[in-house]
Structures are given as C-alpha cells and as structure tokens.
Amino acid sequence: MARSGLKTLPKPGEVWLSCPPYLMMARIVDVDLASEPPVVSYELHDDDGSLLQAVEHATLDGGWWRTFQRLEPRFG
C-alpha cells in the first residue's frame, strides 16, 4: 500500500530516536498497516534505557516522522 509522504516504515524490533529537543528511544513492538489509519505500538525509553511508557496504536502519520527518526545501525 503506497501512501504519499511516507518515508521508511518502522518495523518490529527497530529503535527510533526522538527528534530534538528531547532524547528518547522508541523500540517498535508492532506495526499495523491494515488498520485505517495505520498504527504503531512502541516502548518509549529515556536516554538511560529506562522504560517511560508503553504506547499502543499510535497513528502512523506525518506526526510520527516529525517526532521520530530511524536509528541507523553503524558497524565498526
């Protein structure tokens, strides 16, 4: 299902970083693209790795990409 304005879709197991001014990590638990609108469930962690909140069925829309960016794995 192609949607205009969508970038990389989050996948379960990935970690996404919040955009400034905050530094939080979202560990993706589930993504439901069949839902209308699509939704994402994730665990929100602070910069020390402590669990702050479990979020279920957050709307996967432009607000998601304004708030989070995918953490790119780096090796070496």
Backbone as a printed PyTorch tensor [residue, N CA C, xyz], in Angstrom:
tensor([[[ 0.8370, -1.1580,  0.0000],
         [ 0.0000,  0.0000,  0.0000],
         [ 0.8920,  1.2340,  0.0000]],

        [[ 0.9320,  1.9770, -1.0640],
         [ 1.7740,  3.1650, -1.1560],
         [ 0.9930,  4.3830, -0.6960]],

        [[ 1.6110,  5.1610,  0.1570],
         [ 0.9900,  6.3890,  0.6410],
         [ 1.9630,  7.5250,  0.3700]],

        [[ 1.4480,  8.6280, -0.1270],
         [ 2.3410,  9.7460, -0.3940],
         [ 2.8240, 10.3330,  0.9260]],

        [[ 4.0580, 10.7650,  0.9580],
         [ 4.6190, 11.3780,  2.1510],
         [ 5.2200, 10.3910,  3.1340]],

        [[ 5.0550,  9.0880,  2.8750],
         [ 5.6300,  8.1030,  3.7880],
         [ 7.1060,  7.9350,  3.4860]],

        [[ 7.8530,  7.7740,  4.5600],
         [ 9.2790,  7.5090,  4.4180],
         [ 9.4880,  6.0590,  4.7980]],

        [[10.5940,  5.7420,  5.4510],
         [10.8490,  4.3820,  5.8960],
         [ 9.8180,  3.9880,  6.9380]],

        [[ 9.1960,  2.8450,  6.7480],
         [ 8.2140,  2.3750,  7.7220],
         [ 8.9160,  1.7130,  8.8970]],

        [[ 8.4570,  1.9750, 10.1200],
         [ 9.0420,  1.2800, 11.2660],
         [ 8.7110, -0.2020, 11.2130]],

        [[ 9.6300, -1.0170, 11.7380],
         [ 9.4380, -2.4690, 11.7720],
         [ 9.6550, -2.9460, 13.1970]],

        [[ 8.9240, -3.9840, 13.6150],
         [ 9.1230, -4.5210, 14.9610],
         [10.5960, -4.8570, 15.2130]],

        [[11.0700, -4.4620, 16.3880],
         [12.4540, -4.7070, 16.7670],
         [13.3810, -3.5330, 16.4950]],

        [[12.9740, -2.6080, 15.6240],
         [13.8030, -1.4380, 15.3370],
         [13.7490, -0.4500, 16.4970]],

        [[14.7680,  0.4090, 16.5450],
         [14.7970,  1.5000, 17.5160],
         [14.7930,  2.8060, 16.7370]],

        [[13.9130,  3.7150, 17.1450],
         [13.8290,  5.0350, 16.5370],
         [14.1440,  6.0660, 17.6150]],

        [[14.8160,  7.1460, 17.2330],
         [15.1640,  8.2170, 18.1550],
         [14.1780,  9.3620, 18.0200]],

        [[13.8760, 10.0020, 19.1630],
         [13.0460, 11.1950, 19.0990],
         [13.8860, 12.3390, 18.5440]],

        [[13.2260, 13.2570, 17.8920],
         [13.9130, 14.4250, 17.3620],
         [14.0830, 15.4570, 18.4740]],

        [[15.0830, 16.3460, 18.3640],
         [15.2970, 17.3690, 19.3900],
         [14.0250, 18.1840, 19.6090]],

        [[13.7910, 18.6770, 20.8100],
         [14.7540, 18.8750, 21.8910],
         [14.8580, 17.6960, 22.8580]],

        [[14.1160, 16.6340, 22.6470],
         [14.1320, 15.5040, 23.5770],
         [15.0700, 14.4170, 23.0800]],

        [[15.5280, 13.5630, 24.0080],
         [16.3510, 12.4250, 23.6280],
         [15.7300, 11.1750, 24.2310]],

        [[14.8440, 10.5690, 23.4540],
         [14.1840,  9.3400, 23.8760],
         [14.3030,  8.3320, 22.7490]],

        [[14.1250,  7.0630, 23.0990],
         [14.1970,  5.9960, 22.1120],
         [12.8620,  5.2580, 22.0930]],

        [[12.3830,  4.9590, 20.9110],
         [11.1580,  4.1780, 20.7480],
         [11.5420,  2.8170, 20.1840]],

        [[11.3150,  1.7680, 20.9620],
         [11.5650,  0.4030, 20.4890],
         [10.2410, -0.0980, 19.9120]],

        [[10.2260, -0.3540, 18.6120],
         [ 8.9970, -0.7250, 17.9180],
         [ 8.5750, -2.1340, 18.3210]],

        [[ 7.3060, -2.2540, 18.7320],
         [ 6.7440, -3.5410, 19.1440],
         [ 5.8900, -4.1270, 18.0250]],

        [[ 5.0720, -3.2810, 17.3810],
         [ 4.1530, -3.7740, 16.3530],
         [ 3.7810, -2.6320, 15.4150]],

        [[ 3.5220, -2.9640, 14.1740],
         [ 3.0380, -2.0100, 13.1780],
         [ 1.8600, -2.6630, 12.4760]],

        [[ 0.7430, -1.9620, 12.4130],
         [-0.4520, -2.4910, 11.7560],
         [-0.7990, -1.5880, 10.5800]],

        [[-0.3740, -2.0030,  9.3920],
         [-0.6460, -1.2260,  8.1840],
         [-2.0400, -1.4870,  7.6350]],

        [[-2.6820, -2.5690,  8.1000],
         [-4.0330, -2.8890,  7.6370],
         [-5.0680, -1.9990,  8.3120]],

        [[-4.7130, -1.4360,  9.4410],
         [-5.6090, -0.5310, 10.1610],
         [-5.7520,  0.7620,  9.3670]],

        [[-6.8750,  1.4300,  9.5140],
         [-7.0720,  2.7070,  8.8370],
         [-7.3980,  3.7650,  9.8640]],

        [[-6.5200,  4.6720, 10.1820],
         [-5.1850,  4.8360,  9.6210],
         [-4.2070,  3.8160, 10.2050]],

        [[-3.0560,  3.6070,  9.5710],
         [-2.0540,  2.6790, 10.1040],
         [-1.6140,  3.1120, 11.5020]],

        [[-1.2680,  2.1330, 12.3380],
         [-0.8620,  2.4290, 13.7110],
         [ 0.4400,  1.7150, 14.0520]],

        [[ 1.1360,  2.2610, 15.0520],
         [ 2.3870,  1.6920, 15.5400],
         [ 2.3030,  1.5850, 17.0580]],

        [[ 2.8330,  0.4970, 17.6060],
         [ 2.9370,  0.3200, 19.0540],
         [ 4.4170,  0.2670, 19.3930]],

        [[ 4.7960,  0.9430, 20.4800],
         [ 6.2150,  1.0110, 20.8340],
         [ 6.3980,  1.2240, 22.3280]],

        [[ 7.6230,  0.9450, 22.7860],
         [ 8.0240,  1.2270, 24.1590],
         [ 8.9190,  2.4540, 24.1110]],

        [[ 8.5990,  3.4620, 24.9090],
         [ 9.3720,  4.6940, 24.9450],
         [10.3670,  4.6270, 26.1040]],

        [[11.6550,  4.7860, 25.7900],
         [12.7320,  4.7120, 26.7860],
         [13.4610,  6.0480, 26.8550]],

        [[13.9820,  6.3880, 28.0600],
         [14.7910,  7.6000, 28.1680],
         [16.2160,  7.3110, 27.7180]],

        [[17.0860,  8.3170, 27.8210],
         [18.4530,  8.1450, 27.3190],
         [19.2810,  7.1700, 28.1470]],

        [[18.7910,  6.7880, 29.3400],
         [19.4610,  5.7670, 30.1510],
         [18.9220,  4.3700, 29.8710]],

        [[17.8900,  4.2810, 29.0340],
         [17.2990,  2.9930, 28.6970],
         [16.1340,  2.5930, 29.5810]],

        [[15.7560,  3.4560, 30.5330],
         [14.6270,  3.1480, 31.4140],
         [13.3120,  3.2920, 30.6580]],

        [[12.4200,  2.3350, 30.8680],
         [11.1110,  2.3750, 30.2100],
         [10.2760,  3.5010, 30.7930]],

        [[ 9.8240,  4.4040, 29.9460],
         [ 8.9760,  5.5120, 30.3720],
         [ 7.5030,  5.1950, 30.1820]],

        [[ 7.1810,  4.5740, 29.0370],
         [ 5.7800,  4.3500, 28.7050],
         [ 5.6680,  3.3400, 27.5730]],

        [[ 4.6190,  2.5330, 27.6350],
         [ 4.2780,  1.6480, 26.5200],
         [ 3.1320,  2.3170, 25.7630]],

        [[ 3.3270,  2.5500, 24.4910],
         [ 2.3300,  3.2300, 23.6610],
         [ 1.7570,  2.2220, 22.6860]],

        [[ 0.4280,  2.1030, 22.6790],
         [-0.2320,  1.1740, 21.7660],
         [-1.0920,  1.9320, 20.7710]],

        [[-0.9900,  1.5510, 19.5270],
         [-1.8520,  2.0480, 18.4540],
         [-1.7570,  3.5580, 18.2510]],

        [[-0.5410,  4.0770, 18.2310],
         [-0.3390,  5.4830, 17.8790],
         [-0.4770,  5.6090, 16.3630]],

        [[-1.1440,  6.6430, 15.9250],
         [-1.3590,  6.8410, 14.4920],
         [-0.0300,  7.0440, 13.7760]],

        [[ 0.1520,  6.2980, 12.7250],
         [ 1.3700,  6.3840, 11.9160],
         [ 1.1060,  7.3780, 10.7880]],

        [[ 1.3650,  8.6440, 11.0930],
         [ 1.0970,  9.7090, 10.1320],
         [ 2.2910, 10.6610, 10.0940]],

        [[ 2.1170, 11.8070,  9.5150],
         [ 3.2090, 12.7710,  9.4140],
         [ 3.7940, 13.1620, 10.7550]],

        [[ 2.9640, 13.1440, 11.7970],
         [ 3.4410, 13.4620, 13.1370],
         [ 4.4890, 12.4780, 13.6200]],

        [[ 4.3610, 11.2140, 13.2000],
         [ 5.3530, 10.2010, 13.5800],
         [ 6.7270, 10.6050, 13.0530]],

        [[ 6.8120, 10.9840, 11.7670],
         [ 8.1000, 11.3160, 11.1580],
         [ 8.6340, 12.6700, 11.6250]],

        [[ 7.7700, 13.5510, 12.1110],
         [ 8.2520, 14.7990, 12.7030],
         [ 8.8180, 14.5490, 14.0960]],

        [[ 8.3440, 13.5020, 14.7750],
         [ 8.7440, 13.2140, 16.1540],
         [ 9.9110, 12.2440, 16.2390]],

        [[ 9.9690, 11.2600, 15.3270],
         [10.9780, 10.2060, 15.4120],
         [11.7740, 10.0720, 14.1220]],

        [[13.0070,  9.6060, 14.2700],
         [13.8480,  9.2700, 13.1210],
         [14.4620,  7.9010, 13.3850]],

        [[14.5770,  7.1070, 12.3460],
         [15.1020,  5.7450, 12.4970],
         [16.5590,  5.7870, 12.9360]],

        [[16.8970,  4.9810, 13.9320],
         [18.2810,  4.8470, 14.3760],
         [18.9880,  3.9310, 13.3930]],

        [[19.9280,  4.4810, 12.6600],
         [20.6630,  3.7060, 11.6630],
         [21.7700,  2.9230, 12.3500]],

        [[21.7780,  1.5920, 12.1960],
         [22.8560,  0.8090, 12.7980],
         [24.1970,  1.1320, 12.1360]],

        [[25.2180,  1.2490, 12.9540],
         [26.5680,  1.5340, 12.4460],
         [27.5010,  0.4630, 12.9720]],

        [[28.3290, -0.0320, 12.0920],
         [29.2630, -1.0910, 12.4560],
         [30.6850, -0.5820, 12.2770]],

        [[31.5740, -1.0150, 13.1880],
         [32.9870, -0.6900, 13.0510],
         [33.3250,  0.5230, 13.7470]]])
